[in-house]
Amino acid sequence: MSAKDKESAHHDEDYQQFLRRLGIVVLTLIIILGIVIFIVWAVLRPTKPNFILQDVTVFGLNASSSPNLLSLSMQVTISSHNPNDRIGIYYVTMDVYGAYRGQQLTLPTLLPSTYQGHRDVVVWSPFLSGDAVPVAPDVALSLQQDQNVGAVLFNVKIDGQVKWKVGTWISGRYHLNVNCPAFIKFRNPDHAIAVGSAMKFQIVQSCNVEV
């Protein structure tokens, strides 16, 4: 092997050593960064937001038994409170819909993407509507019976995704599931306000939140 070849082989060996050391340094930095993020996450431990169903305005509610169809049109007011002192919340996607006895009655309404700062409160007032939705016979019968009694239990549900923000760091997406029971007493005028042909019911009901 000539001197030139030996010098070239030595150079290649030095270069390979440099790459191995660089890889070790980069890997060490990644591990340290991951540990720091984990420690910050473990110390802060984000608390899930609090949702409250404030009111429900019913514009139309109809049930037919032949065929079994339900129609529902309403507007709801939902507020969310971020209880965290150091963690912000990005509401990436938020689909809201109305349900009765596990049956979805309205099309999902997409809420705008929103950032919620520390201790902030956000309020949404989406319209929910479903026209002639096919349901099981027992569901239609139950609604007719509830209407005769004068009290109906609906559920306003939210299916979405959130991100947590700590300083400049933003987490990945987490699934958000919110269930707000809306017990509406049509024959109780004390908690209802006439809005034209519609009726607005003050609910102020805490929602079940899962993240």
C-alpha positions as a Markdown table, in Angstrom:
| # | Residue | x | y | z |
|---|---|---|---|---|
| 1 | Met | 0.0 | 0.0 | 0.0 |
| 2 | Ser | 1.4 | 3.3 | -1.0 |
| 3 | Ala | 1.8 | 6.3 | 1.4 |
| 4 | Lys | -1.0 | 8.1 | -0.4 |
| 5 | Asp | -3.3 | 5.1 | 0.1 |
| 6 | Lys | -2.4 | 4.9 | 3.8 |
| 7 | Glu | -3.1 | 8.6 | 4.2 |
| 8 | Ser | -6.5 | 8.2 | 2.5 |
| 9 | Ala | -7.4 | 5.2 | 4.7 |
| 10 | His | -6.4 | 7.1 | 7.8 |
| 11 | His | -8.5 | 10.1 | 6.6 |
| 12 | Asp | -11.5 | 7.9 | 6.1 |
| 13 | Glu | -11.1 | 6.3 | 9.5 |
| 14 | Asp | -10.9 | 9.8 | 11.1 |
| 15 | Tyr | -14.1 | 10.9 | 9.3 |
| 16 | Gln | -16.0 | 7.8 | 10.4 |
| 17 | Gln | -14.9 | 8.5 | 14.0 |
| 18 | Phe | -16.1 | 12.0 | 13.7 |
| 19 | Leu | -19.5 | 10.9 | 12.4 |
| 20 | Arg | -19.8 | 8.4 | 15.3 |
| 21 | Arg | -19.0 | 11.1 | 17.8 |
| 22 | Leu | -21.4 | 13.5 | 16.2 |
| 23 | Gly | -24.1 | 10.9 | 16.3 |
| 24 | Ile | -23.5 | 10.3 | 20.0 |
| 25 | Val | -23.6 | 14.0 | 20.8 |
| 26 | Val | -26.9 | 14.4 | 18.8 |
| 27 | Leu | -28.5 | 11.4 | 20.5 |
| 28 | Thr | -27.4 | 12.7 | 23.9 |
| 29 | Leu | -29.0 | 16.1 | 23.2 |
| 30 | Ile | -32.2 | 14.4 | 22.1 |
| 31 | Ile | -32.3 | 12.3 | 25.2 |
| 32 | Ile | -31.7 | 15.3 | 27.5 |
| 33 | Leu | -34.4 | 17.3 | 25.7 |
| 34 | Gly | -36.8 | 14.5 | 26.1 |
| 35 | Ile | -36.1 | 14.2 | 29.8 |
| 36 | Val | -36.6 | 17.9 | 30.3 |
| 37 | Ile | -39.9 | 17.9 | 28.4 |
| 38 | Phe | -41.0 | 14.8 | 30.5 |
| 39 | Ile | -40.0 | 16.5 | 33.8 |
| 40 | Val | -41.9 | 19.7 | 32.8 |
| 41 | Trp | -44.9 | 17.7 | 31.8 |
| 42 | Ala | -44.9 | 15.6 | 35.0 |
| 43 | Val | -44.5 | 18.7 | 37.2 |
| 44 | Leu | -47.2 | 20.8 | 35.4 |
| 45 | Arg | -49.6 | 17.9 | 34.8 |
| 46 | Pro | -52.3 | 19.6 | 32.7 |
| 47 | Thr | -55.8 | 19.6 | 34.1 |
| 48 | Lys | -58.6 | 18.9 | 31.6 |
| 49 | Pro | -60.9 | 21.9 | 30.9 |
| 50 | Asn | -64.2 | 22.4 | 32.6 |
| 51 | Phe | -67.3 | 22.6 | 30.3 |
| 52 | Ile | -70.7 | 24.0 | 31.3 |
| 53 | Leu | -73.9 | 23.9 | 29.3 |
| 54 | Gln | -75.4 | 27.3 | 30.0 |
| 55 | Asp | -78.7 | 27.3 | 28.0 |
| 56 | Val | -80.6 | 25.6 | 25.3 |
| 57 | Thr | -83.0 | 27.4 | 22.8 |
| 58 | Val | -85.4 | 24.9 | 21.2 |
| 59 | Phe | -86.8 | 26.0 | 17.8 |
| 60 | Gly | -88.4 | 22.8 | 16.8 |
| 61 | Leu | -88.9 | 19.2 | 18.1 |
| 62 | Asn | -91.1 | 16.7 | 16.3 |
| 63 | Ala | -91.5 | 12.9 | 16.5 |
| 64 | Ser | -93.4 | 10.7 | 14.1 |
| 65 | Ser | -94.1 | 7.0 | 14.5 |
| 66 | Ser | -95.0 | 6.0 | 10.9 |
| 67 | Pro | -92.2 | 6.1 | 9.9 |
| 68 | Asn | -90.1 | 6.6 | 13.0 |
| 69 | Leu | -88.5 | 10.0 | 12.4 |
| 70 | Leu | -87.2 | 12.7 | 14.7 |
| 71 | Ser | -86.6 | 16.3 | 13.9 |
| 72 | Leu | -84.7 | 18.7 | 16.2 |
| 73 | Ser | -83.6 | 22.3 | 15.8 |
| 74 | Met | -81.9 | 24.2 | 18.7 |
| 75 | Gln | -79.1 | 26.5 | 19.7 |
| 76 | Val | -76.9 | 25.8 | 22.7 |
| 77 | Thr | -74.5 | 28.0 | 24.7 |
| 78 | Ile | -71.4 | 26.1 | 26.0 |
| 79 | Ser | -68.6 | 27.6 | 28.0 |
| 80 | Ser | -65.1 | 26.2 | 28.7 |
| 81 | His | -62.8 | 27.2 | 31.5 |
| 82 | Asn | -59.0 | 26.4 | 31.4 |
| 83 | Pro | -58.1 | 25.7 | 35.1 |
| 84 | Asn | -54.4 | 25.6 | 34.5 |
| 85 | Asp | -52.0 | 28.4 | 35.6 |
| 86 | Arg | -49.2 | 27.7 | 33.2 |
| 87 | Ile | -50.7 | 25.6 | 30.4 |
| 88 | Gly | -52.7 | 26.9 | 27.4 |
| 89 | Ile | -55.1 | 24.8 | 25.4 |
| 90 | Tyr | -55.5 | 24.6 | 21.6 |
| 91 | Tyr | -58.9 | 23.4 | 20.5 |
| 92 | Val | -57.9 | 22.0 | 17.2 |
| 93 | Thr | -61.2 | 20.5 | 16.1 |
| 94 | Met | -64.6 | 20.5 | 17.8 |
| 95 | Asp | -67.7 | 18.8 | 16.5 |
| 96 | Val | -70.9 | 19.5 | 18.4 |
| 97 | Tyr | -74.1 | 17.5 | 18.0 |
| 98 | Gly | -77.4 | 16.8 | 19.8 |
| 99 | Ala | -78.4 | 13.3 | 20.9 |
| 100 | Tyr | -81.3 | 11.5 | 22.6 |
| 101 | Arg | -81.1 | 8.1 | 24.3 |
| 102 | Gly | -77.8 | 7.4 | 22.5 |
| 103 | Gln | -79.2 | 8.4 | 19.1 |
| 104 | Gln | -77.5 | 11.3 | 17.2 |
| 105 | Leu | -80.3 | 13.6 | 16.1 |
| 106 | Thr | -78.4 | 16.6 | 14.5 |
| 107 | Leu | -75.6 | 17.0 | 12.1 |
| 108 | Pro | -72.3 | 17.8 | 13.7 |
| 109 | Thr | -71.5 | 21.5 | 13.8 |
| 110 | Leu | -67.8 | 22.4 | 13.5 |
| 111 | Leu | -66.6 | 25.1 | 16.0 |
| 112 | Pro | -63.8 | 27.4 | 14.9 |
| 113 | Ser | -60.3 | 26.4 | 16.1 |
| 114 | Thr | -59.6 | 28.3 | 19.3 |
| 115 | Tyr | -56.6 | 29.0 | 21.7 |
| 116 | Gln | -57.5 | 29.2 | 25.4 |
| 117 | Gly | -54.9 | 30.9 | 27.6 |
| 118 | His | -54.3 | 30.3 | 31.3 |
| 119 | Arg | -57.5 | 30.6 | 33.4 |
| 120 | Asp | -59.4 | 31.9 | 30.3 |
| 121 | Val | -63.0 | 31.2 | 29.5 |
| 122 | Val | -64.3 | 30.6 | 26.0 |
| 123 | Val | -68.0 | 30.6 | 25.0 |
| 124 | Trp | -69.6 | 29.0 | 21.9 |
| 125 | Ser | -73.2 | 29.3 | 20.7 |
| 126 | Pro | -73.6 | 26.8 | 17.8 |
| 127 | Phe | -76.9 | 25.9 | 16.1 |
| 128 | Leu | -77.7 | 22.2 | 16.0 |
| 129 | Ser | -80.2 | 20.9 | 13.5 |
| 130 | Gly | -81.5 | 17.5 | 12.2 |
| 131 | Asp | -84.5 | 17.0 | 9.9 |
| 132 | Ala | -86.4 | 13.8 | 9.7 |
| 133 | Val | -83.7 | 11.6 | 11.2 |
| 134 | Pro | -84.6 | 7.8 | 11.1 |
| 135 | Val | -84.5 | 6.3 | 14.6 |
| 136 | Ala | -85.5 | 3.0 | 16.2 |
| 137 | Pro | -89.2 | 2.6 | 17.1 |
| 138 | Asp | -88.5 | 2.6 | 20.8 |
| 139 | Val | -86.6 | 5.9 | 20.6 |
| 140 | Ala | -89.4 | 7.7 | 18.8 |
| 141 | Leu | -91.9 | 6.2 | 21.3 |
| 142 | Ser | -89.8 | 7.3 | 24.3 |
| 143 | Leu | -89.6 | 10.9 | 22.9 |
| 144 | Gln | -93.4 | 11.0 | 22.4 |
| 145 | Gln | -93.9 | 9.8 | 26.0 |
| 146 | Asp | -91.4 | 12.3 | 27.4 |
| 147 | Gln | -93.1 | 15.1 | 25.5 |
| 148 | Asn | -96.5 | 14.1 | 27.0 |
| 149 | Val | -94.9 | 14.2 | 30.4 |
| 150 | Gly | -93.3 | 17.6 | 29.6 |
| 151 | Ala | -89.6 | 16.8 | 30.3 |
| 152 | Val | -87.0 | 15.6 | 27.9 |
| 153 | Leu | -83.4 | 14.7 | 28.6 |
| 154 | Phe | -81.1 | 15.5 | 25.6 |
| 155 | Asn | -77.3 | 15.2 | 25.4 |
| 156 | Val | -75.1 | 17.8 | 23.8 |
| 157 | Lys | -71.9 | 16.1 | 22.8 |
| 158 | Ile | -68.5 | 17.4 | 21.6 |
| 159 | Asp | -66.0 | 15.2 | 19.8 |
| 160 | Gly | -62.7 | 17.0 | 19.3 |
| 161 | Gln | -59.0 | 17.2 | 19.6 |
| 162 | Val | -56.8 | 19.4 | 21.8 |
| 163 | Lys | -53.2 | 20.3 | 22.2 |
| 164 | Trp | -51.4 | 21.6 | 25.3 |
| 165 | Lys | -49.1 | 24.6 | 25.2 |
| 166 | Val | -46.3 | 25.0 | 27.8 |
| 167 | Gly | -44.2 | 28.0 | 27.1 |
| 168 | Thr | -43.2 | 27.6 | 23.4 |
| 169 | Trp | -43.6 | 23.8 | 23.5 |
| 170 | Ile | -46.8 | 22.4 | 22.0 |
| 171 | Ser | -47.9 | 18.8 | 22.5 |
| 172 | Gly | -49.4 | 16.4 | 20.1 |
| 173 | Arg | -53.1 | 15.9 | 19.7 |
| 174 | Tyr | -55.3 | 14.4 | 22.4 |
| 175 | His | -58.8 | 13.3 | 21.9 |
| 176 | Leu | -61.5 | 15.4 | 23.7 |
| 177 | Asn | -64.9 | 13.9 | 24.6 |
| 178 | Val | -67.5 | 16.1 | 26.2 |
| 179 | Asn | -71.1 | 15.0 | 27.3 |
| 180 | Cys | -73.5 | 17.7 | 28.5 |
| 181 | Pro | -76.9 | 16.5 | 29.8 |
| 182 | Ala | -79.7 | 18.9 | 29.0 |
| 183 | Phe | -82.8 | 18.2 | 31.0 |
| 184 | Ile | -85.5 | 20.4 | 29.5 |
| 185 | Lys | -88.8 | 20.9 | 31.3 |
| 186 | Phe | -91.2 | 22.1 | 28.7 |
| 187 | Arg | -94.0 | 22.6 | 31.3 |
| 188 | Asn | -91.9 | 24.6 | 33.7 |
| 189 | Pro | -92.0 | 28.3 | 32.7 |
| 190 | Asp | -89.7 | 29.4 | 35.6 |
| 191 | His | -86.6 | 28.5 | 33.7 |
| 192 | Ala | -87.8 | 29.3 | 30.2 |
| 193 | Ile | -87.9 | 32.5 | 28.1 |
| 194 | Ala | -90.0 | 32.9 | 25.0 |
| 195 | Val | -87.8 | 34.0 | 22.0 |
| 196 | Gly | -90.4 | 34.4 | 19.2 |
| 197 | Ser | -91.8 | 31.0 | 18.5 |
| 198 | Ala | -88.8 | 29.3 | 20.3 |
| 199 | Met | -88.2 | 28.6 | 24.0 |
| 200 | Lys | -84.9 | 29.4 | 25.7 |
| 201 | Phe | -84.1 | 27.2 | 28.8 |
| 202 | Gln | -81.5 | 28.2 | 31.4 |
| 203 | Ile | -79.6 | 25.0 | 32.1 |
| 204 | Val | -76.2 | 25.8 | 33.8 |
| 205 | Gln | -75.2 | 22.2 | 33.8 |
| 206 | Ser | -71.7 | 20.8 | 34.3 |
| 207 | Cys | -70.5 | 18.5 | 31.6 |
| 208 | Asn | -68.5 | 15.2 | 31.7 |
| 209 | Val | -65.1 | 15.8 | 30.1 |
| 210 | Glu | -62.6 | 13.1 | 29.0 |
| 211 | Val | -59.2 | 13.8 | 27.5 |
